[in-house]
């Protein structure tokens, strides 16, 4: 993307120019873009074409307007321009879209994955754990006024909680209640009541993965 931005003419660029041998292997690459030995050009060119396709699939580059676009010229999208100028943002974006959507419970997969891809990390976490709260309330037959940590303690009360498996050892019943209470108290409540910053994509991914695991537990314990 840096190479494309540097090769732009009036904001437009061609794959043939960006992926040319004298750019990839001839020392004409812009600052910050690595060059490679000439004997590896075939391999590097293939990798470059794959990268070009990735940029198009992820809407970081699009055809230019009119005949220029028809003739192969491309431009950076608004997101592409922002990421080309922000190395940290670009790396976070790559991490976000590399996160497998299949890791997320179907109840949250579409919205939360898009939040992560957009970089709306705090929103993704709040949305995921709010879904856990709603799922527990519905599965346990609780009222809309039952919320947060108190709801989790009621639902997974080791002695009489509607989502408690009474066949499990007492220590495990108690631990599961603590897991749900701790997760909601740590990850849902703070984001509901104040602005909480999450700056690392990987951290947000780990949080929503936990929420997905909790949703699957609730699903398995929902009364028949």
C-alpha positions as CSV (number, residue, x, y, z in Angstrom):
1,X,0.0,0.0,0.0
2,X,2.9,2.3,0.7
3,X,4.3,1.5,-2.7
4,X,1.0,2.2,-4.4
5,X,0.6,5.5,-2.6
6,X,4.2,6.5,-3.6
7,X,3.7,5.5,-7.2
8,X,0.4,7.5,-7.5
9,X,0.0,10.0,-10.3
10,X,-2.8,12.5,-9.6
11,X,-3.8,10.0,-6.9
12,X,-4.0,7.1,-9.3
13,X,-1.6,4.1,-9.8
14,X,-1.3,1.0,-11.9
15,X,-0.4,-2.5,-10.7
16,X,2.2,-2.8,-13.5
17,X,4.0,0.3,-12.1
18,X,3.8,-0.7,-8.5
19,X,4.9,-4.3,-9.1
20,X,7.5,-3.6,-11.8
21,X,10.8,-5.4,-11.5
22,X,12.8,-2.2,-11.2
23,X,10.7,-1.3,-8.2
24,X,10.6,-4.7,-6.4
25,X,14.1,-5.8,-7.2
26,X,15.9,-2.8,-8.8
27,X,16.2,-0.3,-5.9
28,X,13.5,2.1,-7.1
29,X,11.1,1.3,-4.3
30,X,10.0,4.2,-2.1
31,X,11.3,4.7,1.3
32,X,10.1,2.1,3.8
33,X,9.3,-0.5,1.1
34,X,11.8,-3.4,1.0
35,X,13.6,-4.5,-2.2
36,X,14.6,-8.0,-3.1
37,X,17.4,-9.8,-5.2
38,X,16.7,-9.8,-8.9
39,X,16.7,-13.6,-9.1
40,X,13.7,-13.7,-6.8
41,X,11.6,-11.5,-8.9
42,X,9.2,-14.2,-10.0
43,X,8.4,-15.1,-6.4
44,X,8.2,-11.5,-5.2
45,X,6.0,-10.6,-8.2
46,X,3.6,-13.4,-7.3
47,X,3.5,-12.3,-3.7
48,X,2.9,-8.7,-4.9
49,X,-0.1,-9.7,-7.0
50,X,-1.5,-11.6,-4.1
51,X,-1.1,-8.5,-1.9
52,X,-2.8,-6.4,-4.6
53,X,-5.8,-8.7,-4.7
54,X,-5.9,-8.6,-0.9
55,X,-6.0,-4.8,-1.0
56,X,-8.9,-4.9,-3.4
57,X,-10.9,-7.6,-1.5
58,X,-10.6,-5.5,1.7
59,X,-11.6,-2.3,-0.1
60,X,-8.4,-0.5,0.5
61,X,-8.0,0.3,-3.2
62,X,-10.8,0.7,-5.8
63,X,-10.9,1.5,-9.5
64,X,-10.5,5.1,-10.4
65,X,-13.4,6.9,-11.9
66,X,-14.4,6.6,-15.6
67,X,-12.1,5.2,-18.3
68,X,-9.1,5.4,-16.0
69,X,-10.6,2.7,-13.8
70,X,-11.6,0.6,-16.9
71,X,-8.0,0.8,-18.0
72,X,-6.7,-0.6,-14.7
73,X,-5.9,2.6,-12.7
74,X,-6.7,2.3,-9.0
75,X,-7.0,4.8,-6.1
76,X,-6.8,4.4,-2.4
77,X,-10.1,4.3,-0.5
78,X,-10.6,6.7,2.4
79,X,-9.7,3.9,4.7
80,X,-6.7,3.0,2.5
81,X,-5.5,6.6,2.7
82,X,-5.8,6.6,6.5
83,X,-4.0,3.3,6.9
84,X,-1.2,4.2,4.5
85,X,-0.4,7.1,6.8
86,X,-0.7,5.2,10.0
87,X,1.6,2.2,10.5
88,X,0.1,1.2,13.8
89,X,-3.4,1.5,12.5
90,X,-2.5,-0.6,9.5
91,X,-1.1,-3.4,11.6
92,X,-4.1,-3.3,13.9
93,X,-6.4,-3.5,10.9
94,X,-4.5,-6.6,9.6
95,X,-4.8,-8.2,12.9
96,X,-8.5,-7.5,13.1
97,X,-9.5,-8.9,9.8
98,X,-7.2,-12.0,10.3
99,X,-9.3,-12.9,13.3
100,X,-11.5,-15.9,12.3
101,X,-15.1,-15.0,12.3
102,X,-15.9,-18.6,13.1
103,X,-14.4,-18.1,16.5
104,X,-17.4,-16.0,17.5
105,X,-20.7,-17.3,18.6
106,X,-23.4,-16.9,15.8
107,X,-25.4,-14.5,18.0
108,X,-22.6,-11.9,17.9
109,X,-20.4,-13.0,14.9
110,X,-21.5,-10.5,12.3
111,X,-21.7,-7.3,14.4
112,X,-18.7,-7.9,16.6
113,X,-16.4,-9.0,13.8
114,X,-17.2,-5.9,11.9
115,X,-16.6,-3.8,15.0
116,X,-13.2,-5.4,15.3
117,X,-12.4,-4.8,11.6
118,X,-13.4,-1.1,11.9
119,X,-11.2,-0.7,15.0
120,X,-14.2,-0.1,17.3
121,X,-12.6,-2.3,19.9
122,X,-14.5,-1.0,23.0
123,X,-17.8,-1.3,21.1
124,X,-17.0,-4.8,20.1
125,X,-16.3,-5.8,23.7
126,X,-19.4,-4.1,25.1
127,X,-21.6,-5.6,22.4
128,X,-20.3,-9.1,23.1
129,X,-20.7,-9.1,26.8
130,X,-24.1,-7.4,26.6
131,X,-25.2,-10.4,24.5
132,X,-24.0,-12.6,27.3
133,X,-26.1,-10.7,29.8
134,X,-29.2,-10.9,27.5
135,X,-28.7,-14.6,26.9
136,X,-28.4,-15.4,30.6
137,X,-31.5,-13.3,31.4
138,X,-33.5,-15.1,28.7
139,X,-32.3,-18.6,29.5
140,X,-32.9,-18.2,33.2
141,X,-36.3,-16.6,32.8
142,X,-35.3,-13.4,34.6
143,X,-37.0,-10.0,34.4
144,X,-35.6,-7.1,32.4
145,X,-34.6,-5.4,35.6
146,X,-32.2,-8.2,36.5
147,X,-28.8,-7.1,35.2
148,X,-25.1,-7.3,35.6
149,X,-23.2,-9.2,38.3
150,X,-26.3,-9.8,40.5
151,X,-28.0,-11.5,37.6
152,X,-25.0,-13.8,37.0
153,X,-25.0,-14.7,40.7
154,X,-28.7,-15.6,40.6
155,X,-28.5,-17.5,37.4
156,X,-25.5,-19.6,38.5
157,X,-26.1,-19.8,42.2
158,X,-24.4,-23.1,43.2
159,X,-27.4,-24.2,45.2
160,X,-30.4,-23.2,43.1
161,X,-29.5,-21.3,40.0
162,X,-31.6,-22.1,37.0
163,X,-28.5,-22.4,34.8
164,X,-26.6,-24.4,37.4
165,X,-25.9,-28.1,36.7
166,X,-26.6,-29.6,40.1
167,X,-24.8,-32.8,39.1
168,X,-21.5,-31.0,39.0
169,X,-19.3,-30.8,42.1
170,X,-20.1,-27.9,44.3
171,X,-16.7,-26.3,43.8
172,X,-17.3,-26.3,40.0
173,X,-20.7,-24.8,40.3
174,X,-19.3,-22.1,42.5
175,X,-16.4,-21.5,40.1
176,X,-18.6,-21.2,37.0
177,X,-20.8,-18.6,38.8
178,X,-17.6,-16.7,39.6
179,X,-16.5,-16.9,36.0
180,X,-19.7,-15.3,34.7
181,X,-19.8,-12.7,37.5
182,X,-16.2,-11.8,37.0
183,X,-16.5,-11.5,33.2
184,X,-19.5,-9.3,33.3
185,X,-18.1,-7.2,36.1
186,X,-14.8,-6.8,34.4
187,X,-15.7,-6.5,30.7
188,X,-19.4,-5.4,30.4
189,X,-20.1,-3.1,33.3
190,X,-17.1,-0.7,33.0
191,X,-17.9,-0.2,29.3
192,X,-21.6,0.4,30.1
193,X,-20.9,3.1,32.7
194,X,-17.9,5.0,31.4
195,X,-15.5,5.4,28.5
196,X,-13.0,2.6,28.6
197,X,-10.2,2.6,26.1
198,X,-8.9,-0.6,24.5
199,X,-5.9,0.1,22.3
200,X,-4.7,-3.4,21.4
201,X,-6.6,-5.4,18.8
202,X,-5.4,-8.7,20.2
203,X,-6.7,-7.8,23.6
204,X,-10.2,-7.1,22.3
205,X,-10.1,-10.3,20.3
206,X,-9.3,-12.3,23.5
207,X,-12.2,-10.6,25.3
208,X,-14.8,-11.3,22.7
209,X,-13.6,-14.9,22.4
210,X,-14.3,-15.3,26.1
211,X,-17.8,-13.8,25.6
212,X,-18.4,-16.4,22.8
213,X,-17.4,-19.2,25.1
214,X,-19.8,-18.0,27.8
215,X,-22.6,-17.8,25.2
216,X,-22.0,-21.4,24.3
217,X,-22.2,-22.4,27.9
218,X,-25.5,-20.6,28.3
219,X,-26.8,-22.2,25.1
220,X,-26.0,-25.6,26.4
221,X,-27.8,-25.0,29.6
222,X,-30.9,-23.4,28.3
223,X,-33.9,-25.3,29.6
224,X,-35.2,-27.7,26.9
